[in-house]
Amino acid sequence: MNIILFDDQYADNLLPFTYTRPVCEMRVGILTIKEKWERLFSTEDIRVSYLTREYLKEKFTCINSHDSYFINGALFPNFELLSSIKKLGIGKGLISGDKFIAVRSDNFNITNYSSVEFVNYDGEVDFLKYPWEVFAKNEREINNDFELLTKGRKSQLLSPTNQVMGSQNIFLEEGAKVECSIINATTGPVYIGKNTEVMEGCMIRGPFALNDSAVLKMGAKIYGATTIGPGCKVGGEVSNSVFIANSNKAHDGFLGNSVIGEWCNLGADTNTSNLKNNYSNVKAWSFKEGKMIDTGLLFCGLMMGDHSKCGINTMFNTGTVVGVSANIFGAGFPDKFVPSFTWGATADSEKFILEKATSLAKIVMQRRGIHMTSADSNILSEVFLKEANPISE
């Protein structure tokens, strides 16, 4: 089966994260949306690729065929939905109200549906529409992914140096090291991925996921529902937050109700506010609307795009949104919206020179043994141009 996950209007809502990835590469729960589809189709001989915006196609390629299933990349999968998609004939599609779900086609153009015969899907559908939904839906998705990943499998043994509650809800993959820590999985499952390390003195309260090759630093305090993506290093106090991949919060400081992209670094004693003093809903910057919008949430912290960094003792206000490759430093609170390639912390700050930002990104990636490709640098160049000319989109 050939599966193509495509971006639609939700891609713009999910900026800055979708500046550098298709929507289906967003991590919610343990897995990305793409990985969820791959797991649900696990008994099939399948290949999954992307249909995304033009400048991302060099890295996130599309593999088309004479018979493909085009599925909305913002859609959370479930078995009932999967069954309905599999039953589609060529030229048939599924919608839910005005929301496009999927189509099976041998020659499909997502901008022209005239050749498709649609039927309405009456089952449950859920789309990822805004960045703050990543942490808001993380508990549900950790629970779903934990069942998907561990069903019928046996966990590696947990060291007796740990103090554990709810051991039946804890799963360790091969190569995971956990010593002298406290784990409470009675409040939700705890998933410890391959070749990870939970250092001494950590306190973990589920639901929690530590993905492959990630590290939880000594004495970390983790409240659910939190996901630490592959290759991340995290310490201090974290609550209901998601690290997509390869980012660092290695020192003390509080991070709550937040989403951190890839290749980010939070300096020592960085703190986020996630609750306003007047207990009103948090507003956050919308790239699509070009203004602050109501998140509908009482708790909302930091949304930080890929390759962004902040200096020691940085204080982020509630609902702060940081773009791609921003370098944040200076006294006081940064602005609640920090555009991509900002050099400083305010709207009138200098721009981070593209060549220097790209050079820094290359160094950071090399430290993890990952080569920065021309596709990676071209994506950063395109984001730089888009933020300089936001109307050109």
Stockholm file with secondary structure:
# STOCKHOLM 1.0

chainA/1-393         MNIILFDDQYADNLLPFTYTRPVCEMRVGILTIKEKWERLFSTEDIRVSYLTREYLKEKFTCINSHDSYFINGALFPNFELLSSIKKLGIGKGLISGDKFIAVRSDNFNITNYSSVEFVNYDGEVDFLKYPWEVFAKNEREINNDFELLTKGRKSQLLSPTNQVMGSQNIFLEEGAKVECSIINATTGPVYIGKNTEVMEGCMIRGPFALNDSAVLKMGAKIYGATTIGPGCKVGGEVSNSVFIANSNKAHDGFLGNSVIGEWCNLGADTNTSNLKNNYSNVKAWSFKEGKMIDTGLLFCGLMMGDHSKCGINTMFNTGTVVGVSANIFGAGFPDKFVPSFTWGATADSEKFILEKATSLAKIVMQRRGIHMTSADSNILSEVFLKEANPISE
#=GR chainA/1-393 SS CEEEEECCTHHHHTTTGGGSSCGGGCBCSSSBHHHHHHHHTTTSCCEEEEECCGGGTTTSCCCCCSSEEEEETTBCCCHHHHHHHHTCCTTEEEEETTEEEEEEESSCBTTBCTTCEEEECCSCCCBCCSTTHHHHTHHHHHHHHHHHHHTTCCCCCCCTTSEEECGGGEEECTTCEECSCEEECSSSCEEECTTCEECTTCEEESSEEECTTCEECTTCEEESSEEECTTCEECSEEESCEEEESCEECSSCEEESCEEEESCEECTTCEECCBCTTCCCCEEEETTTTEEEECSCSBCCEEECTTCEECTTCEECTTEEECSSCEECSSSCCCSEECTTEEESSTTSEECCHHHHHHHHHHHHHTTTCCCCHHHHHHHHHHHHHHHSGGGC
#=GC SS_cons         CEEEEECCTHHHHTTTGGGSSCGGGCBCSSSBHHHHHHHHTTTSCCEEEEECCGGGTTTSCCCCCSSEEEEETTBCCCHHHHHHHHTCCTTEEEEETTEEEEEEESSCBTTBCTTCEEEECCSCCCBCCSTTHHHHTHHHHHHHHHHHHHTTCCCCCCCTTSEEECGGGEEECTTCEECSCEEECSSSCEEECTTCEECTTCEEESSEEECTTCEECTTCEEESSEEECTTCEECSEEESCEEEESCEECSSCEEESCEEEESCEECTTCEECCBCTTCCCCEEEETTTTEEEECSCSBCCEEECTTCEECTTCEECTTEEECSSCEECSSSCCCSEECTTEEESSTTSEECCHHHHHHHHHHHHHTTTCCCCHHHHHHHHHHHHHHHSGGGC
//
